[in-house]
């Protein structure tokens, strides 16, 4: 079953790589889905420890605004530097916030993250002369290795960088889950007391995963900002955080592949439902999630794994 699923993911990645040539009209949808999927991957990391953050869009927005401020001060800044600046901003902020929130668990952990997110949203809204207020900040296209590219060429570069980030960071996250540090982090969900008996600080273990999750959200945020060409306070609004949790559950809570699959399905349903059912598209998404929770608690990934398991069992029974 594992080999069949691995082959399916390879085919899926190949299909994503081919989208700009096979279906150019879908390139922007896939770009947004991959950027958002990286943010969802950050939420997925926390779900492995049994913690839900209702304010993780904070790091999505901090990274996007860090890139925007840098581009405003230095318009010819290279694409890679903007990306690194955004991730650095999200990571530093997560260390500061994380030292406080990792002391709490459950609903307190989730709501404290939400509180920090809403404080930052208020700052973005009120300090209009620096942040542009509700209008946000427009990002000029950065250079790529010193070269100024047109809209289409930059879009292609952005797309394939996102593909590389999706594969690379997805692989790294899975390796991190299986590492000694990652196993300690996941023990917080099952038996936190055992960590204390072993002489390991649960707070320190949770902080390591918290910083990783914020960095992943930061990558998604700064890439989304460059893809859209503008960043607004909506990036850190509580609805964006809830959207990330929604997608993580939809794809499969705790699943790396599910973060990206869920983001793609979410973007596709939202895009087409808002076009053909503009007044009720939120209800369609809510109903879709309700069905998943009731009949497939493992999410979309759980459905796929169940289908492959049944197929494998039938083959085994036939022999």
C-alpha positions, 0 to 999 in steps of 0.5 A: 500500500505504501509503495502505491501511495508513494507512486500516487504522490509522485504522479501528483507532483508531476501533474502539478509541475505540468499545470502551467503548460497543460492548463495555464488557466489553473496556474494562479489557483495552484500558486495560491493553493501551494502558498496557502498549503505551506501555511497549513503545514505549519498548523499541521505541525502543531496538530501532531502535538494535539495543539490547535492555534486559532491565530497562526495567521499571525506568522503568515502576515508578519512574513508578508509584511516583512517582505513588503516593508523591505521591498518598499525600502529597497525596491530592487531587492532580490526575490530570495532576500525577500523570502529570507527576510519574511521567514526571519521575521516570522521566526523571530516573532514566534520565539518571542510569542512562543516563550509565552504560549507554550506554557499553556495547552488546549483552548488556552493555547489556541486563544492566546495565539488568537489574541496575539494575532488580533493585536497585530491586526489592530496595529496594522489597521491603526498605523495607517501611515506605516502599514497602509491600513486596510488598503495594505501595502503593494509589493513591486515585483522583486528581481530574480538574481539581479534581473527584472522580469515581466509578469508572466516570467516572474509568475513562472519562477514563483510557481516552480519555486513554490513547487520546490518549497512544497516538496522540500519542506514537506519532506523535511517536515516528515523527517523532522516528525521521525527525528528524536526531537520530533518524537519528543514533540509528538509525545506532548499529545500522548503522554506529556508527563512521561517527558517530565519523568525522562527529564525533558522539558515539555515546554522546550519540546513544544517551542521547537515545533512551534518555531518550525510551524511559524517558519513554515507559515512565514514561507507561505505568507511571503510567497502569497504576498509576492503572488498577489502583489499586495499584503493587507491586514486580512492576512492576519485576520482570525478568519485566515487562521480558522481557514488554515485549521479548516484546511488541515482538518479537511486534508487530514489532521497531522498529515503533511500531504493532506495540508497541500491536498486540502489547500488545493481542494479548498481553493478549487471549491472556493473559486468555483463555488463563489463563481457559480454560487456566490451567495452560498459558497461558504455553506458549501464549504462548511457542508463539505467539511461536515461530511468529512468530519462525520464520515471520514475523520481522517480527512482526504488522506484518510479516504485515500489510504482506506481506498488503497488498503481495501484494494490491497486487501482484495488482491491479498484475498484473491491470492 
